[in-house]
Structures are given as C-alpha cells and as structure tokens.
Amino acid sequence: MIATAPVGARAQAAPPPADVLPAPQVDVGDDAAAPPSEPAAPVGEATSPAPAERSAAGSAEPEPTEENETARRVEILTEEVQRLRERLVLPETEENRSRFGLGPAASRVYGIERGLSIGGYGELHFQGIVSDRSEGETNVFDIPRVVLYAGYKFTPKILVNIELEFEHAKDAEVEFAYLDFLLHDAVAVRAGLVLLPVGLVNELHEPPFFNGNLRPLVERRLIPTTWRELGVGLVGEPIEGLDYRVYLVTGMRSTGFGPGGWAAGRQHARQAIGNDVAVVGRLDYEVVPELVVGASAYWGGADQGELTVNDGGEVSVDTAMFEAHARLRTRGFEMKALGAYGLVRNAAHVALKLDPEGTATIGSRLAGAYAEVSYDLVPLFAPDAPFSISPWARVEWLDTELEVPELSGRPDDSSQNVTAVAVGIAAKPHTNVVLKAEYLDQRNAAGARMADSVFVGAGFIF
C-alpha cells in the first residue's frame, strides 16, 4: 500500500482552564470610609432604600458561585477527555493510515500534531503436526509476538517512533527505534534502528494484514524478516502514488550465514560491528488504486574483517539481494506475488570458515518466489457488513542453495530446495482483529521429512 498520512481526528490542544479569582478590592483612600451624604428628598417624594438599589445592581452581574465554577471545570475536562479519546482511536479502515511502508498501528504517531501515541499488536497460535513428524517435533501453543509501539512528536516536523517486541512470552527485542525529521512530503530524514524496506512483510507485518499464522516461507528464510539494522536515510512521496525509502545501514556478518540462509547474519544493533556497511532502497508505485507494484535492492559487505586466508590476508564478502512484488485488489479478490534473488561473493571462504573439516556449504546464489490469492465472501450475502471472511491459498518455492561454490566433497544440499502449499481462511470480526486457520504442506527435493501442520490462531492491533 502506498504510504499516506493516517486519517482520523486530530486533537487540538485545549486551553488550560483559567482560575476564577474574586473581584479585586480597590482602595480609594480615607474618603471612601463613609458614603457621601445624600441630599434630602423633597417633601412629598418617596425615597428608595439604599439596600434595594444595591440588590438591583447585583442582580445584573451575579458573582460566580462554587457550583457554577465546578460545572464549568467539569465541562472543560469532558471536552479534553473526548479529544484524547479521538486521538487514541485507531482509524477503522486500512486505507490512508499506513505511512512510509509501516503498518497502521506503527504509523499512529504521524497522525497527531504533538505529544504521545501508543499502539501495538499481538498474535497467538496453535500448531498441530499432521504428518511427517521428525524426531523431537511436538504440537505447540505459542504467543510468537506481543508488541508495543510508542511514538512522540516533539514538533509537527520531529518525532521518535519505537517498537518493543516480546517474543514467545519471554524475550524482549527492540524492533525499531528511529528519529524522523519531516522536512517535506517528498523527503524526510530518518536515523536509528530501521526496518529494511525489502519484501511485502518486513515492514508491514501486523497480523491482520498478512494471511496465515506464519509469515510466508520466502519472507522468513530468503528475506530474513524481521530484518532491521542501524542506519540513516531518506523516505518520502515525491509525487502522488510514488514512494521511496533509501538507507545506509550496518552490514551483515557472514559468519552467521548457513545452508538455510542469512537470518543468523543479521546484527540487530546489538553492538553491531561497523567494518562493513550496506545500501538498501525501495520504490513502490500505485498504478491505479487497485494495483501497486514495487521493487527493492540491497548490497553491502558482510565479512566485517572476520574472514582471513592462510597468509593472514582478509577475505572480502559481499552480499546482494533483489526483490520485486505486486499487489492487486479488485472485486473482493486480493492477489500478491513476490520474487527474490540473492548473491554471496566469496561464499567458498565463508563455508570453509564455518565448517573447516566438514561438508556443509552455503549458497552463492539463492532464490525464491510465491503467489497468493484470497477472496472476501461476505459481500456476496451482506455487502455492508463490517466484517470479512476470506479463504486464501499460497504457493511458494525456495532454494537457499540454488548455486554453491565448487569445493571438494561439498555438494549442494537439495533439502534446501523447498516447495510449500498453504490453504486457509481469515475472518475479521473487526478491521483490527483477525482469526486465522490454515493447513501447510512442505516438501523438499531431497525427500527429507518436513512436517505438514495445521495452525489455528488470532491476531490484533490497537
């Protein structure tokens, strides 16, 4: 989805209630100690008593009472609470509430003028293994993620945005934490721990907005979501329908690469080694409101000065990834497609470093793709219903050892050549709440055992 500013009421700061003070007593000197003598009324004229005159004057401007002041203060507080409630409510539709590629809940800070925004999401599921169970594999109940977002807008142009994630009900992670300087719609400067703008899920990974209890296989093993690094860059929407993100970030560590991909090579800002850096960029274009196409590219060093040859010289390891994607929504259908291709230069040296005496190797070329379709059934029988029920299907192919370096006794591992088919259903009783169920079948070219499973779960954002 092309990033646009969130829709919703923007709370204006209410003026603080002014204290009501008693009318000041004015000192006019000794002459005011006694009222001047009034001339005697002519004989035959009636005179009005002074107390009655003072009472009449007082009725024109009654002094405020404690009850009136309390009522006024309650009214002001009620208005302020209503403004806060409007500010804290997440918009009810997905359109126009994602910003700079982030999910709707993560984008909330962009929708306020100043001050604090709070949001979050969570997901939970059950995995039951149906067939091809490997030794040690069991059925699992899990809370993969509970996330809190906190954003603060110092001025309309300067903000900080943070995602704090608790994984499996125990491990705490900082997913992102960055400063934005919103210079213009066309350009903002971003610095901090950022999500790399690669793929369909790495940035937009809130559970109501992807199908299945698990993220797509290609976006877990080939694109190592959640992929985040420290960096600085530019984001923006120079023209309507076109947005971009480009960053200079810390590079990966090739010592974490393995037969299954790059996931363990991410540094996550954990005292990240800065000997190598990488550049990553992305473009998305809204061809028509129903169709968005885009692409991203990543290139950078990954040796971090940790690889050497026998004579002590350093080995340079470079990594690259190219990815293209599209999403179409029309007549109740939603279709997604993604393809990705990765390269590792000097993969042979990495393999020898990781397993000097063994047979393991890593891919010098990696590739994968998937296609997915879903259809919302509810408009067929209740066009105006505020909920949705969408069956879906996804087909994936992935090979993290599409090509391996030529090393004696180290052939490619065909078990890394995987196909997967998933079919499921997603029900949304509310836009921000989803119930999920699916069946996942996985196979590999080596014929090695891969568990086929059913998943049942739920997710939410706020």
PyMOL commands that set and color helices and strands:
alter all, ss='L'
color gray80, all
select helices_A, chain A and resi 30-32+50-60+66-88+108-111+207-209+218-222+254-256+263-265+347-354+378-380+414-416
alter helices_A, ss='H'
color red, helices_A
select strands_A, chain A and resi 115-131+140-155+158-167+171-184+187-195+228-239+242-250+277-288+291-301+318-330+333-344+365-375+388-403+417-430+433-444+452-461
alter strands_A, ss='S'
color yellow, strands_A
deselect
rebuild
show_as cartoon
